[in-house]
Amino acid sequence: MLQRKLQHLASTVAVTAMAAAVLSLTSAKPVLAEFEIQEADIEKGEIEIQYFGAVHSGLPDIGGAVGDAEEEEAPLRQSHELQFQMGVTDWWLLSVTSGFDQPDADNLKMTSVELETQFQLVKRHGDGIALAVQGGFAQALNNGDEGEPNEFSFGPIVELAKGPLVLTLNPLFNRQQGEFANQQGLGFEYGWQVKYEFSQKLDLALEIFGNIEDLANPGSFNDQEHSLGPVLYINFGNGDSDEGEKLGLGDEDEEKSGNEKREAEFTVGVGALFGLTDATSDVALKVMGQLQF
């Protein structure tokens, strides 16, 4: 009965997340700089070191001199994140992320440090639904009078799987804090991923991202930033434990697997995301690397 209720709750959150993401297509600020998709699964003792990067070309015209931030911030030429995360238990994860940005006509700078946590509510073994919630606080590292606000964020992580096809939804609400805050309501950002798992080594995904600075002042669609494109993921290392979950192994098999020494895995992702509006860069090259052990 409890499992049915949790599955019903997960389905409800999934529908809500989809609806929120659809609503987000009517408003947004700059798109997620590093194009990260966070997965729901947590494993006790597992450590991940991750890099996410994006390089933009065909930058939008902000209606003034490049780098002039009197009215609007200069668009990003490139951005990077380095993240360390660890599964404290089978349902609780902690992570620390450092962010680096390079606005157009400026230098690359470290801009933020973020502490995040994640709790998994429903685990997925093979087909079905996985559900987690995440939250965090980002401390902006500002230099000068014009800076970025600090930010609290929270939201669900929803996964729906059927065979080799996995849909992952990352709707995330945020609230700015500090002297540079300029929100009247909550902000909202989203990341969708539809991934087809060809094998343990190769996945192909279609991803879409967007960001709303203030839900109370969404602006018009063409003034927002939305990106869509394909991403290829190549996995190196031992994928036996993951494959066991996909095949639906029982608890005894999982316990035996847990007693074995965990082997390192390395994943590389490369993709191109194309702007859907005039306010979005024409093309963003996404690069990610993940070491898991």
C-alpha angles and dihedrals in degrees: 000000000000091000091051091050092050091049090050090050091049091050091050092050090047092055090045091050091051091049092048091050091050090051088051089066087076096059142024150144122211112336119252102291099217099030096226123179112200117209124218099226120104126186123190113250094008114137125198129190109193137184123197123183140170132190118193130207130182092037117204121255107252093193099254145049115322110264093015103136099178092106106007135011118254112257118258118263092188140347136189140190131196114198135187118192136171135189105234091184134353089275105030128069133179127196141178121204132189118200130207125189136183114196116202112282092013140090129266110265138177102250109172149011118208132194114199138177133194133196123197115216102174125026123209124220107184115318120013141055133324121191133189138158126221136192138172151161123235119202111206117220101215127188117192133357097305111064146141125270125245113252141209116202137185140164147127129281112215128189125186116186134186116170110308093345119094127180116198123189123194109182109171130185121201141188123204121226135189137037095313095053113125104171127121093186137007124305123229134202130175143194125191125189130184107188131186114202106213092177142329087284105041134049130170120201140184111213135187128188138184142160134209115199095195127010089200090061107030100162125204125315096247091054091056130084121239127160132191132180152121125284127192119210123197119192124205125189137030113339096171096114093049091047089051090058091048089052091049100243116190128250093264091055090048092051091051089049091049090056091057121088111270113238125214120257128194125200128190124193128190127175147146121235119197125211116247097195139040090254092059126083111257095239133007120193109216120204127177137172127188129187112193126184 
